[in-house]
Amino acid sequence: MAKRFGVVLVILLMLVSIPTMTFAATDDPVVIYFFPGGSPGCSFATVVYRGATHAADILGDRVEMHYLWSDWSPQTMVTQLEQAIAASPDGIAIMGHPGDDAYRPLVEEARAKGIIITSMNTTLPELQAQFAGEGFGYVGQGLYESGWTLGQGILHRADVQAGDKALVWGLKSQPTRGLRTIGVIDALEDGGLIVDYIEISPEVDRDAATGIPVIVGYMMANPDTKVVVTDHGNLTSAQMTYFEAAGYAPGEIFGAGFDLSPATVDSIEAGYTHLVLDQQPFLQGFLPIMQIYLTKSFGFAGLHIDTGGGLITPENIGFVAPLAEQGIR
């Protein structure tokens, strides 16, 4: 993996430092359809989008970009892939939430038409294995591993012991994407915690504010809860709102979750959120654009790049906070 990422870095340096070199066999721009994931203004998807637009800015008129927002709906993503294929672009960068089975006939159709497909955020291991030689890569976290890492971090940092109660609010029902939720649950249960689980509804998935009654109702019914994990960047950004609405002061609940945003930074600094796994969504936007461009121009195979290794705590938030404000971290 390190060697593959090294190849990307070398070529990015070439793109930046040698703007006059010949990049492709044609003067026509590489046409790319890109799935940022959520909706415009979504704390996570906006950072993905910003990464993609930054890559497009570097490439300039060598690419032509089209963005399709999905409100995190797997069904919408499948429909949008159908629409994108109908437009016959050079490449499409998809979020993997619908899973291998839902996407397979469309990816096979796209490849039959010569369209490059690559993925980000949620793995599509079967399709990636099938089409890696044709540019199908992945930029994102290792899902189960990211969940396990956060869960282990909670056990090490929270004041908990075997028999204490934790709530995990996640997306376990989604194929592949649910592995991150399962990883968190497995790690906490391995540490002896009693884990309650709530599935994030489509309404809360689209708008985290609609989750306030859910968390308030749960906390009122379970006042002995020590840890709350939100397996969704938008929900993590709302933890301070959730805990205040439930009547909790900073530090009374150990809040943990995924992905940075300005609101999550505020929650960490205010003492409501204590541990966040940053899967670096800017890279999930930036690198798939480069993947498609490099495959189209030079025939590079798919690159698998894990972006989900960093844990953010109150001790290191000072360094990354300015970057979160800029929408980079």
C-alpha positions as CSV (number, residue, x, y, z in Angstrom):
1,M,0.0,0.0,0.0
2,A,2.8,2.4,0.9
3,K,4.4,1.8,-2.6
4,R,1.1,2.5,-4.3
5,F,0.5,5.7,-2.4
6,G,4.1,6.7,-3.2
7,V,3.3,6.3,-6.9
8,V,0.3,8.7,-6.4
9,L,2.5,11.3,-4.6
10,V,5.1,11.2,-7.3
11,I,2.6,11.7,-10.1
12,L,0.8,14.5,-8.2
13,L,4.2,16.3,-7.9
14,M,4.6,15.9,-11.6
15,L,1.2,17.4,-12.2
16,V,1.9,20.4,-10.0
17,S,5.5,21.1,-11.0
18,I,5.5,20.3,-14.7
19,P,2.3,21.9,-16.1
20,T,3.6,22.0,-19.6
21,M,4.2,18.3,-20.0
22,T,1.9,16.2,-22.3
23,F,-0.6,14.4,-20.1
24,A,-2.9,12.5,-22.5
25,A,-3.0,11.4,-26.1
26,T,-5.9,13.8,-26.8
27,D,-6.7,17.4,-26.2
28,D,-10.2,16.5,-25.1
29,P,-10.9,16.8,-21.4
30,V,-11.4,13.7,-19.3
31,V,-15.1,13.7,-18.4
32,I,-15.8,12.6,-14.9
33,Y,-19.0,12.0,-12.9
34,F,-18.4,12.2,-9.2
35,F,-20.5,11.1,-6.2
36,P,-19.8,13.4,-3.1
37,G,-22.2,11.3,-1.1
38,G,-24.6,13.5,0.9
39,S,-26.2,16.8,0.1
40,P,-24.7,20.2,-0.5
41,G,-23.8,21.6,3.0
42,C,-23.5,18.2,4.6
43,S,-20.5,18.4,6.9
44,F,-18.8,15.2,5.6
45,A,-19.8,15.3,1.9
46,T,-18.8,18.9,1.6
47,V,-15.2,18.0,2.5
48,V,-15.3,15.1,0.0
49,Y,-16.5,17.6,-2.6
50,R,-13.9,20.1,-1.7
51,G,-11.2,17.5,-2.2
52,A,-12.6,16.7,-5.7
53,T,-12.8,20.3,-6.7
54,H,-9.2,20.8,-5.6
55,A,-8.0,18.0,-7.8
56,A,-10.1,19.4,-10.7
57,D,-8.5,22.8,-10.1
58,I,-5.0,21.3,-10.4
59,L,-5.9,19.4,-13.6
60,G,-7.6,22.5,-15.0
61,D,-9.1,22.1,-18.5
62,R,-7.8,18.5,-18.7
63,V,-11.0,17.4,-16.9
64,E,-14.7,18.2,-17.1
65,M,-16.5,17.5,-13.8
66,H,-20.1,16.6,-13.0
67,Y,-21.3,16.1,-9.4
68,L,-24.2,14.0,-8.3
69,W,-25.5,14.4,-4.7
70,S,-27.4,11.5,-3.2
71,D,-28.5,12.4,0.4
72,W,-26.6,9.2,1.4
73,S,-29.3,7.1,-0.1
74,P,-28.0,3.8,-1.6
75,Q,-31.1,3.6,-3.9
76,T,-30.3,7.1,-5.2
77,M,-26.7,6.2,-5.8
78,V,-27.7,3.2,-7.9
79,T,-30.1,5.4,-10.0
80,Q,-27.4,8.0,-10.4
81,L,-24.9,5.5,-11.6
82,E,-27.5,4.5,-14.3
83,Q,-27.8,8.1,-15.3
84,A,-24.1,8.7,-15.3
85,I,-23.5,5.6,-17.5
86,A,-26.1,6.9,-20.0
87,A,-24.1,10.1,-20.4
88,S,-21.0,8.0,-21.5
89,P,-18.3,9.9,-19.6
90,D,-14.7,8.7,-19.4
91,G,-15.0,7.9,-15.7
92,I,-17.3,7.7,-12.7
93,A,-16.2,7.8,-9.0
94,I,-18.9,6.1,-6.9
95,M,-19.6,5.8,-3.2
96,G,-19.8,2.1,-2.3
97,H,-22.8,2.2,0.1
98,P,-25.2,0.1,-2.1
99,G,-22.8,-2.8,-2.1
100,D,-21.3,-5.2,-4.7
101,D,-24.5,-7.0,-5.7
102,A,-26.5,-3.8,-6.3
103,Y,-23.8,-2.2,-8.4
104,R,-22.4,-5.2,-10.3
105,P,-24.6,-5.2,-13.4
106,L,-24.1,-1.4,-13.8
107,V,-20.4,-1.5,-13.3
108,E,-20.1,-4.4,-15.8
109,E,-22.2,-2.3,-18.3
110,A,-20.0,0.7,-17.7
111,R,-16.8,-1.3,-18.3
112,A,-18.3,-2.8,-21.5
113,K,-18.7,0.8,-22.7
114,G,-15.1,1.6,-21.8
115,I,-16.1,3.8,-18.8
116,I,-13.5,3.8,-15.9
117,I,-15.1,3.1,-12.5
118,T,-13.4,3.8,-9.1
119,S,-14.8,4.0,-5.6
120,M,-14.4,5.8,-2.3
121,N,-15.6,5.8,1.3
122,T,-17.1,2.3,1.4
123,T,-15.4,-0.7,-0.1
124,L,-16.7,-2.8,-3.0
125,P,-14.2,-5.6,-2.6
126,E,-15.6,-8.0,-5.2
127,L,-15.9,-5.4,-7.9
128,Q,-12.5,-3.9,-7.1
129,A,-10.9,-7.4,-7.4
130,Q,-12.7,-7.9,-10.7
131,F,-11.8,-4.6,-12.3
132,A,-8.6,-3.4,-10.4
133,G,-6.5,-3.9,-13.5
134,E,-8.8,-1.5,-15.4
135,G,-8.6,1.4,-12.9
136,F,-11.1,0.3,-10.2
137,G,-9.4,1.5,-7.0
138,Y,-10.6,2.5,-3.5
139,V,-9.9,5.6,-1.4
140,G,-11.2,5.4,2.1
141,Q,-11.1,3.7,5.4
142,G,-10.9,0.0,6.2
143,L,-14.4,-0.2,7.5
144,Y,-14.3,-2.9,10.2
145,E,-10.8,-1.9,11.1
146,S,-11.8,1.7,11.6
147,G,-14.7,0.7,13.9
148,W,-12.5,-1.6,15.9
149,T,-9.8,1.1,16.2
150,L,-12.4,3.6,17.6
151,G,-13.8,1.0,20.0
152,Q,-10.4,0.2,21.3
153,G,-9.6,3.9,21.7
154,I,-12.8,4.3,23.8
155,L,-11.8,1.4,26.1
156,H,-8.4,3.0,26.6
157,R,-9.6,6.6,27.2
158,A,-13.0,6.4,28.8
159,D,-13.5,5.8,32.5
160,V,-15.4,2.5,31.9
161,Q,-15.2,-1.1,33.1
162,A,-16.8,-4.4,32.3
163,G,-20.6,-4.2,32.8
164,D,-20.9,-0.5,31.9
165,K,-23.4,0.5,29.2
166,A,-22.7,2.0,25.8
167,L,-24.9,3.1,23.0
168,V,-23.8,2.7,19.4
169,W,-26.0,4.6,16.9
170,G,-25.0,3.4,13.4
171,L,-25.7,1.8,10.0
172,K,-25.3,-1.9,10.7
173,S,-28.0,-2.9,8.2
174,Q,-26.1,-1.5,5.2
175,P,-24.0,-3.9,3.2
176,T,-20.3,-3.3,3.7
177,R,-20.9,0.2,5.2
178,G,-22.3,-1.5,8.3
179,L,-18.9,-3.2,8.9
180,R,-17.7,-0.1,10.7
181,T,-20.6,-0.2,13.1
182,I,-20.0,-3.9,13.7
183,G,-16.3,-3.1,14.4
184,V,-17.2,-0.6,17.1
185,I,-19.7,-3.0,18.7
186,D,-17.3,-5.9,18.6
187,A,-14.5,-3.9,20.2
188,L,-16.7,-2.6,23.0
189,E,-18.2,-6.0,23.8
190,D,-14.7,-7.5,23.7
191,G,-13.9,-5.0,26.5
192,G,-16.8,-6.2,28.5
193,L,-19.2,-3.3,27.9
194,I,-23.0,-3.9,27.4
195,V,-23.9,-2.4,24.1
196,D,-27.3,-1.1,23.0
197,Y,-27.7,-0.4,19.3
198,I,-30.0,2.0,17.4
199,E,-30.1,2.0,13.6
200,I,-29.8,5.5,12.0
201,S,-33.1,6.1,10.2
202,P,-33.1,7.5,6.6
203,E,-34.6,10.8,8.1
204,V,-31.7,11.2,10.6
205,D,-29.2,10.1,7.9
206,R,-30.3,13.1,5.8
207,D,-30.7,15.6,8.7
208,A,-29.0,15.0,12.0
209,A,-31.2,17.5,13.8
210,T,-34.1,15.1,13.5
211,G,-32.2,12.7,15.7
212,I,-32.6,14.9,18.8
213,P,-35.8,13.1,20.1
214,V,-34.2,9.8,19.5
215,I,-31.1,10.4,21.6
216,V,-33.1,12.4,24.3
217,G,-35.6,9.5,24.6
218,Y,-32.8,6.9,24.9
219,M,-30.8,8.9,27.5
220,M,-33.9,9.5,29.6
221,A,-34.7,5.7,29.6
222,N,-31.0,4.7,30.1
223,P,-29.4,7.3,32.5
224,D,-26.7,4.8,33.4
225,T,-25.2,5.0,29.9
226,K,-21.5,5.9,30.0
227,V,-20.5,6.0,26.3
228,V,-22.4,7.2,23.1
229,V,-20.9,6.4,19.7
230,T,-22.4,8.0,16.6
231,D,-21.3,6.1,13.5
232,H,-21.9,9.0,11.0
233,G,-20.1,12.2,10.5
234,N,-23.2,14.4,10.6
235,L,-24.4,12.8,13.8
236,T,-21.0,13.2,15.4
237,S,-21.0,16.9,14.5
238,A,-24.3,17.1,16.4
239,Q,-23.2,15.5,19.7
240,M,-23.0,18.7,21.7
241,T,-26.6,19.5,20.6
242,Y,-27.7,16.0,21.4
243,F,-26.2,15.9,24.9
244,E,-27.3,19.4,25.8
245,A,-30.8,18.6,24.7
246,A,-30.7,15.5,27.0
247,G,-29.6,17.6,29.9
248,Y,-26.0,16.5,30.2
249,A,-23.1,18.7,31.1
250,P,-19.6,18.4,29.4
251,G,-17.8,15.3,30.4
252,E,-20.9,13.5,31.8
253,I,-21.1,11.3,28.7
254,F,-18.1,10.0,26.8
255,G,-18.9,11.0,23.2
256,A,-17.2,9.3,20.3
257,G,-17.7,9.1,16.6
258,F,-16.3,9.6,13.2
259,D,-15.1,12.5,11.0
260,L,-14.1,16.1,11.7
261,S,-16.1,19.2,11.0
262,P,-16.1,22.7,12.5
263,A,-19.1,21.6,14.7
264,T,-17.2,18.5,15.9
265,V,-14.2,20.6,16.7
266,D,-16.5,22.9,18.8
267,S,-17.9,19.8,20.5
268,I,-14.4,18.4,21.4
269,E,-13.3,21.8,22.7
270,A,-16.4,22.2,24.8
271,G,-15.9,18.7,26.4
272,Y,-18.9,16.9,24.9
273,T,-17.0,14.8,22.3
274,H,-13.9,13.0,23.4
275,L,-12.7,10.8,20.6
276,V,-13.1,10.9,16.8
277,L,-11.7,8.7,14.1
278,D,-10.8,11.0,11.1
279,Q,-11.1,9.1,7.8
280,Q,-9.8,12.2,6.0
281,P,-12.6,12.8,3.5
282,F,-10.7,15.4,1.6
283,L,-8.5,12.6,0.2
284,Q,-11.6,10.6,-0.6
285,G,-12.5,13.4,-3.0
286,F,-9.1,14.3,-4.3
287,L,-7.5,11.0,-5.1
288,P,-10.4,9.3,-7.1
289,I,-10.2,12.2,-9.6
290,M,-6.5,11.6,-10.0
291,Q,-7.2,7.8,-10.2
292,I,-9.5,8.2,-13.1
293,Y,-7.3,10.8,-14.8
294,L,-4.2,8.6,-14.5
295,T,-6.0,5.5,-15.7
296,K,-7.4,7.2,-18.7
297,S,-4.1,8.9,-19.6
298,F,-1.6,6.3,-18.7
299,G,-3.4,3.0,-18.0
300,F,-2.7,2.9,-14.3
301,A,-4.4,0.1,-12.4
302,G,-6.6,0.8,-9.4
303,L,-4.9,2.0,-6.2
304,H,-6.2,1.0,-2.8
305,I,-5.5,3.7,-0.3
306,D,-6.6,3.5,3.4
307,T,-7.3,7.0,4.8
308,G,-8.9,6.0,8.1
309,G,-6.1,5.7,10.7
310,G,-6.1,8.9,12.8
311,L,-7.7,9.4,16.2
312,I,-8.5,12.9,17.2
313,T,-8.7,13.8,21.0
314,P,-8.8,16.9,23.1
315,E,-5.0,16.7,23.3
316,N,-4.4,17.0,19.6
317,I,-7.4,19.0,18.4
318,G,-5.5,22.2,18.5
319,F,-3.4,21.2,15.5
320,V,-6.2,20.0,13.2
321,A,-8.9,22.5,14.2
322,P,-7.7,25.2,11.7
323,L,-7.6,22.6,9.0
324,A,-11.2,21.5,9.8
325,E,-12.3,25.1,9.6
326,Q,-10.9,25.2,6.1
327,G,-12.7,22.0,5.2
328,I,-9.5,20.1,4.6
329,R,-9.6,17.8,7.7
